């Protein structure tokens, strides 16, 4: 098959460093957004299933997912996103559509059904959960921006989802 001028131009364009960096950057954003769903579901489980034997596992999962977000960089430096970008993709992107808060109960109904044998926190509210996630993300996103947070900092931060710590 003979390459057309358009094919040759396309190959040349794809080999430009700036296009390569943009592609890597978009790939990192996509990974962060895909992690958002699992991360928020684990935070929800920590919030609503206060007496579960799985709590430490869920905390570990949130920690691992947060470390995976730290690895989402691009370029040789590696380049990182700003705290506000992380906040947007992890919090606002998940909980808000067109600027309006999604119905958290409807959105996480499957998670509630999956763990229906677990004791659910009485009188939990969408707003309280949203506020806890807001505090969590506002606390951790500056550290995502710089590319590091300590185990101790994370352990202290995640306790905000423990009922006795609120």
C-alpha positions in Angstrom: 0.0 0.0 0.0 1.4 3.3 -1.1 1.5 6.1 1.6 -0.3 9.3 0.6 0.9 12.7 1.5 -1.8 12.8 4.2 -0.5 9.6 5.7 3.1 10.9 5.7 2.0 14.2 7.3 0.0 12.2 9.9 3.1 10.1 10.8 5.2 13.3 11.0 2.7 15.0 13.2 2.4 12.0 15.6 6.2 12.0 16.0 6.3 15.6 17.2 7.3 15.8 20.9 4.4 18.2 21.7 1.8 15.8 20.3 3.4 13.0 22.2 3.3 14.9 25.4 -0.3 15.9 24.9 -1.2 12.3 24.3 0.6 11.2 27.5 -1.1 13.9 29.4 -4.6 12.9 28.1 -3.8 9.3 29.0 -2.9 10.3 32.5 -6.1 12.3 32.9 -8.1 9.3 31.6 -6.5 7.0 34.2 -7.2 9.4 37.0 -10.9 9.7 36.0 -11.2 6.0 35.8 -9.7 5.5 39.3 -12.2 8.1 40.6 -15.1 5.7 40.4 -13.5 2.9 42.4 -12.0 5.4 44.9 -15.3 7.1 45.7 -17.1 3.8 46.0 -14.5 2.7 48.6 -14.9 6.0 50.5 -18.6 5.4 50.4 -18.2 1.9 51.9 -15.9 3.4 54.7 -18.6 6.0 55.4 -21.8 3.8 55.4 -20.5 0.5 56.7 -18.9 1.6 60.0 -18.8 -1.8 61.6 -17.6 -3.9 58.7 -14.7 -6.3 59.1 -13.6 -5.1 55.6 -12.8 -1.5 56.8 -9.0 -2.0 56.9 -9.1 -3.6 53.5 -11.1 -0.6 52.1 -8.7 1.8 53.7 -5.8 0.0 52.1 -7.6 0.1 48.7 -8.1 3.9 49.0 -4.4 4.2 49.8 -3.3 2.0 46.8 -5.6 3.9 44.5 -4.2 7.2 45.7 -0.7 5.9 45.0 -1.8 4.9 41.5 -3.0 8.5 41.0 0.5 9.7 42.1 2.0 7.6 39.2 -0.2 9.3 36.6 2.3 11.7 35.2 3.6 12.6 31.7 6.9 13.6 30.1 10.4 13.0 31.3 10.3 15.3 34.4 7.7 13.9 35.3 5.0 16.5 35.0 2.1 16.7 37.6 -1.3 18.3 37.6 -2.4 21.1 39.8 -4.3 20.3 43.0 -7.5 21.9 41.5 -7.3 19.6 38.6 -7.1 16.5 40.8 -10.0 17.8 42.9 -12.1 18.4 39.7 -11.4 14.9 38.3 -11.8 13.0 41.6 -14.5 14.8 43.4 -16.5 17.1 41.1 -16.3 14.8 38.0 -17.8 11.9 40.1 -20.4 13.7 42.2 -21.6 16.5 39.9 -23.2 16.5 36.4 -23.8 19.8 34.6 -23.0 21.6 37.9 -25.8 19.7 39.7 -25.1 17.2 42.5 -26.0 13.7 41.4 -28.3 11.6 43.7 -25.6 9.7 45.7 -28.1 7.1 46.9 -29.1 6.3 43.4 -25.5 6.4 42.1 -24.3 4.0 44.9 -27.3 1.8 45.1 -25.4 -1.2 43.7 -22.8 -0.8 46.4 -25.5 -0.9 49.1 -27.1 -4.0 47.5 -23.7 -5.8 47.2 -23.1 -5.4 50.9 -26.8 -5.8 52.1 -25.7 -8.2 54.9 -23.6 -5.4 56.4 -25.0 -3.1 59.0 -25.6 0.3 57.4 -25.0 3.5 59.3 -28.4 4.8 60.4 -29.6 8.2 59.1 -26.6 8.6 56.8 -27.0 11.6 54.5 -25.8 12.3 50.9 -24.7 15.8 52.1 -22.6 14.5 55.0 -20.9 12.0 52.7 -20.3 14.6 50.1 -18.8 17.0 52.8 -16.5 14.2 54.0 -15.3 13.5 50.4 -14.8 17.3 49.9 -12.6 17.5 53.0 -10.7 14.4 52.0 -10.0 15.6 48.5 -9.1 19.2 49.6 -6.6 17.7 52.0 -5.0 15.2 49.7 -4.9 16.9 46.3 -2.1 19.4 47.3 0.0 16.3 48.1 -0.9 14.7 44.8 0.3 17.9 43.1 3.7 17.7 44.7 3.8 13.9 44.2 4.2 12.7 47.7 2.3 12.0 50.9 3.4 10.0 53.9 1.8 6.9 55.2 1.2 8.6 58.5 -0.5 11.6 56.9 -2.7 9.3 54.9 -3.6 7.2 58.0 -4.6 10.3 59.9 -6.6 11.7 56.9 -8.6 8.5 56.2 -9.8 8.4 59.9 -12.3 11.2 59.0 -14.5 8.4 57.7 -14.5 6.7 61.1 -17.7 7.6 63.0 -15.9 8.0 66.3 -13.5 10.5 64.7 -16.2 12.9 63.4 
